[in-house]
Amino acid sequence: MIGSGRGIGWRISARSCHQCFTARADALFELADAVLCADGPVKTLVGLSLAPEHRRGHGALYDAVNHGRIEITRQRWSLAVLPLPRWPDGRIRLRVDVSNWLRPDAATSPERMFCHCYGRGKGNAQMIPGWPYSVVAALEPGRTSWTAPLDAVRLGPADDETEVTAAQVREFVGRLAAAGRWRPGDEDILVVFDAGYDVTRLAWLLADLPVELCGRLRSDRVLCFPAPPRPDGQRGRPSRHGAELRLAEPATWPEPAATTSTDTTRYGTAVAAAWDRLHPRLDRRSAWAHHDGELPVIEGTLIQLTVDHLPGDRDPKPVWLCPRPPALIPLRWTAYGRRSCAGLTWNTPSACSSRHSAGPSRRSAIPPPTGWTWLVIACHAQLRLARPPAADLRRPWEKPAPPGRLTPARVRRGKPPPSAHPQRRQDQHEDLTTALGTQPTISTGP
């Protein structure tokens, strides 16, 4: 049962979602309802037409995917005004990573790229053709599978991943500030990246934003300490780099500046050792080839995280993290440990086959993967707002969950049933304006 007012946020999100659909709006809205209310993972697109919430036939479903339009810029602003999870220190923690829509059999699909995919077992990674998307998600504290996907940008063959990610983070942080979710005086936003991102370059491009970056480093990297003071009377060019710290050679590691030990239920004792003010030695190649002037020295904190054991009795290896700007207290690894849950949450409402079998035509009004991606993001927003009014409809073999601790799958199972079919967009303008305020005038997004 839903108490008075407990489903208001969910209803407002549904109306806002409907207004972002500018063509085939009703069919797209029913498709979103079918994704949310389907029992279990979505394995085929046409199977959604059998869900009770989908009142149209399978032809209308394909018509919505092929010819529907989603106003992405409006949806981005609608997501920016929603509440974001805050950690005990008051910070907002974001995760940026790439998720792939795999299309190995779609030989005529444009701008496919080889996407790195992990296989079962060690060393079984594969490169499969598909469309990579850079996804920004907000992380929640504690042991939970809840995250909040808030933005997605498709990466093209000619794109520089670092440049695209920096522009995406900059625009997203700007929307949070404009929507009042971050105000001057608040703690900086912590953004977590996995291995493969050039965190040094990102820190340089985002130096004027209120963000702190934390990325994983390869175990073969070499970092430098600050240059020692120059002796009096020494001639020549001053040194810009000090002693080297090689991650693969423990003999080059000095005593850490700080060490913390935390007892965890999943990994045993987690020990984090930190060395402050280290920087990589940059050269004029790749992203820095056309840099004007002298190459910068971008310092950060190096964190080595070691645990007693991993799930499945696997042999744990040290994890190297590098927050930028420097952080004296190595507490950033807790946010990094939560970044893997974003991928799990991304698959919660839709584990749909990424090949879109028998789906979109070649002359689609919106690129099918982009439209489907933003439809899934809209479903996640509704699922998060349905947490308070959702009932715990657990299976007989499942344990009761404490209040406020339902998993995404349980919320999806027990979320309030969809109301009567939404009114037309022109009839909802007054309700949405009252709930969210006037939308700012902005240029059309990608």
N, C-alpha and C positions, 0 to 999 in steps of 0.2 A: 504494500500500500504506500502511496505517496502522500506525505503530509502537506499541509497548506504551504505553498510557496517553495517546496523543496525541489520542484522540477522547473523553476522559472529559468535558471541559467541554461538548462538543456534546451528548453523551448526557444530561447533567444538565439542560441547557437544554430538551431535548425532553421530559423527564419533567415539568419544571416547567411547560412550556407545556401539556402534557396535563392537569395538575391544575387549570389555570385554566379549562378547559372543563367547565362544570357540567351541561350538557345537550347531548345528541348529541356527546359528547366524542370518540368514535372517528371519527365522520364528519368533524368539524371538524379533527381531527388529520390525517386522510388528505387533506383539502382543503389544509391547510398544506403537507404533503409534495408535493402536486401543484404548488402554486405555486412551491416551491423547486426542484423537479426538472424543471419544464417547460422545453423547449428554446426559448428566446426569450421575448419579451414575452407577457403574458397578455392577449389581445385580446377574448376572450369567456369568460364565466363557465362556460358549459356545456362549452367546449372542455377545461377541466381534467379532466372525467370521462374523457377519452381518454388521459390520462397513465398510464403503467404503474404509478406509485405509488398511483393512486387505484383501489382494489380494488372500489369500489361503483359502482353505476350513476348516471346523471345525476339520477334521482329522489332518491337519498340526498344528492346534492350540494345540490339545492334545499332539501331538508328540513333540512340542517345550517345553511344560511344563514337560512331562515325561522324555524326553531324552536330553533336552537342558542343556548346561553347562555354568555357569557364573564364570569368574575368579574374585572372590571377592576381593582378594588382589589388583589387578589392578584397580578395580572399586573404592576401598577405596582411592587409591592415586589419581585417576582422580577427585574424589570429593574434595580432600584436596587442589588442586590447584585452585579451583573455588573461586571467590570473596565471602567473607562473610560479612553480615551486621554488621556495626559498630554503636555503640550508641554515643550520643553526647560527652561522656567523652572519647571516643576512644576505649572502651573495646569491646571485643567479649563476648557475653552472650550465654551460652549453657544451654539446658535443658536435663536432663536424666530422663527417666521414662520407665515404662513397658507397652507395647502394646501387646494384646493377639490375636492370631488366634484361635478362638474357634472351637473345633472339638467334639461336644457332641455325635455324631452318629458314629464316626470312632473308633470302639472298637478295631480294630487291629492296629491302628496307634501307632508307638513306642514313648516312653518317653513323654506321655501326662502328664500334671499336672493340678491340680485344680486351675483355674484362677479366681481371684476376679473380679466380674462385678457388676456395679451399675445398679439397676432396676429403674423403674419409681416410684416415691414417696419415702418418707423417710422410711428407714429401710428395703428396698426391695432388698438389695444386695444379689447376688447369687454366688456360687462357681460352675463353669462350666468347664469340661475338655477341655484342649486346649494346645497350645504351647505359652508360654510367650517369648517375645523378649524385650531386653533392647535397647532402641532407643536413640541416641544422635541427637539433633536438635539444630540449631542456631536460636536465637530469634531476631526479628527486633523491633526497637523502635516504639512507637506510637500505636494508635488504628488500628491495621491491623491483618488480619488472615494469613499473610505470615510468614512461618517459613521454615527452610531448614533442612530436615532430612539428616543426613550425615553418620550415622553408625548404625548397628544393630547387636546384638549378641543374639543368642538363649540360654535361660536358661534351664539347664537340671535338673532332679530330684536330682542329687547328688551335684549340684553346690551351693557354698556359694554366695548369691547374692551380698554381699558387696565386696568380693574378685573379683568376675567377673566384677562388675561395676568399681572398682578401676583399674583393668588391662585395661578395655575398655577405660576409660578416659585417662590413661597414654599413651596408644598407639595412641589415637586420637590427644592428644596435641603434641606428638612427630611428627606425620605427619604434623600438622599445622606448627610447627617450621621448619621442613625439607623443606616444600613447600614455606616458606617465608611469611606465613600469620600471624605469630607472630615472632617478633624479640626481642632479649635482649634490654631492655630499654622501651618496650611497657608496658602498664598497664596489670596487671594480668587478666587472663580470669576468668570470673564469671560463676560458674556452679550451676544451681538451681536444687534442689531435692524436691520431694513431701514427705508427711508423709509416714513412712514405711522404709525409708532409715536410716541407722546408720551413721549420718553425723559426729559424733565424731570419729568413726572408720575410715571413709573415709578421714577425715582430717589428721589422723595419717599416713595412708598409702600413701597419696599424699602430704606429707609435703614438699618434695623436688621439687615439680612442681610449675610453676608460675600460680597457680590457687587460687581462693577464692571460698569457698563453702557456699551455703545458702540453708538450709533445713527447712522444717516445723516440729514443735514439737507437740506431743500430749498435750492436756490441763491438763494432770495429772502428768506431769514431775516435778521433783525436782532438782534444780540446786544450786550450792554453790558459794559464793563469795570467793575471796582469803583469805587465813588465815591471821589474824591480826598479827602484830609484836609480837614477844615473849618477855614477860617482863623479865627484868634482874633478874637473880637468880632463875628463874623457872626451875625445873628439869623435866626429862621425855622426851619422844619423842616429837619433834615439831609437831604441828598440821598442816595438809596439806589442810584442808578445813575450810572455814569460815562459816558465817551465811547462812542459807538455804533460798531460794526463791522458794516457792511452787506456781506453776501456778494456781492451783485451789483455793488458799487462798489469797485473796487480802490483808489481814492483814500482810502478810509477804513481801509485796512489798515496798521497800523504794522509795524515790523520784527518778524518772528516771534521768539519766545523760544527756540525750538530748531528745527533743521533737520537732517534725515537724508536720505541718498541711498543707494539700494539698486539694484544691477544685477540684473535679472530676465531670464530666458530668454524669457518670454512677452510682457512689456510693455515691454521696454527698461529704461531708467533710471526708477525710481520715486522721486520726491522728496516727502517729507512735511514740511510746515511746521506748527508748532504755536504757538498763542497760549494762554496760561494764564489761568485765573480769569475766564472769561466766563460770562454768565448771560442768559437771556431776560427781557424785561419782562413779568411776568404781570399779568393783569387778571381781574376777577371775572366771567368768562363760562365757559360750558361746564363743564369738570371742576372749576374753581376757584370756581364760583358760590356754593357753600355752604360754603366754607372758613371756619373759625372763626379770628378774630384777623387779624393782619396777614399779607399774602401773603409767603411766604418768598423769599429770594434763594438760588437753587440754582446753584452754580457748577460749571463743568466746563472741560475743555480742548477747544479747537477745533483740528481737524486738517484741513489742505488737502492732498489727495493728487493729484498729477499724474504722468502716465506719458507716455512717448514715443509709443506707438502701442497700438492695440487689435487683437485678432485680426480678420482680414479687412480690414486697412488702414482701419479706421474712425477718424474724427476724435475723439480723446479729449477729454473735458471734465473739469474738476476735480471731485473728489468731496469733500464736506465731511462729516467725522465729528465726533462730540461724545462723548468718554468722560466718564462721571461715576462717582465723584468725580474731581477733577482729576488728570491724569497728566502729569508733567513730561516724560517721554520718549515721543515719539509712535511707539510700536511696536504700537498696537492695530489698525492698518490691515491687518496680515497676517492676523489672525483674521477681519476683515470680508471680506477677499478670499476666504476659504474658505467663507463662508456659502452661496454659490450651489451648492456641491457637495451640500448637504443635499437640495435639490430633485431633483438627479440621482439620488442614492442612493434617495430615496423612490420613484422610478419603476423601480428596478432589478429587484426581484422581481415587480412587478406594474404593468405599464402597462395594467391592465385598463380596459376602457371604463367610465367613471365613471357611465354611465347604468344599469348593471346590467340590461341588456336581458333581458326575460322572466324576471327573477329574483325578488326577494323579494315576498311577498304583502303586503297592507295590514295584516294582523293578525299581525305578526311579534313574536316574544318579545323580541328586542332590535332597536333601530333598525338596519336593514341597513347603512347607511354606517358607523355606530359599530362594529358587529361586524366588518365587513370591514376597517376601519382598524386595529383592534387585532389582527386576524389577520395583517395585513401587518407590523405592528410585531413580532409574535412571530416571523414568518419572518425578519425582519432580524436579530433576536437570534441565531437559530440559524445564520444565514449568517455572522455575525461570528465565532462560536465555531468554525465549520468551517474557518476560514482556515488554522490550522496543519496539520490532517490532509489538506487538499484537495490533490489532484494537479493538475499543470499540464497539462490536456488541451487544448492549444492547437491551433488550426486550422493547416493547412499553410502558410498565408500570414502567420501571426502570429509575431512575434518571441518568443523565450524570455524569460520574466520572471524576474528574480533572486529568490532565496528571500525570502519574506515580502512580496513586492510584487505578488501576484496581484490583479487587479481584481475587483470584485464579480461581474462576469459570468463570469470564469474560475473563481472559487470556486464559484459556483452550478453550473457545468458539471462541476467535478471534486470536489464535496463527497462525503463518504462516503455510500454508499447507505443508505437507511433500514433500520434493523434490523427484526427481527420486530415484528409489531404490538404496540404498548405494552400493558402489562397494565392492568387496570382501576384506577381511581383509588384504591380502598381498598387495593390491593396495593402501591401505590407510596409510601404515606405514610412508611414507615420510611426508604426510600432518600432521599427529598427532605429529610426532617428531618435526616438525617445530613450531607447535602451542603450545605444552606443554613442550617441552624439553625432554631429555632422561629420562626414568623412572628409579628410583633407583633399585638396585638388592636387593630383600628382600625375606624372606622365605614365603612359602605358608601359607595363613591365614586359619582360621577355615572355 
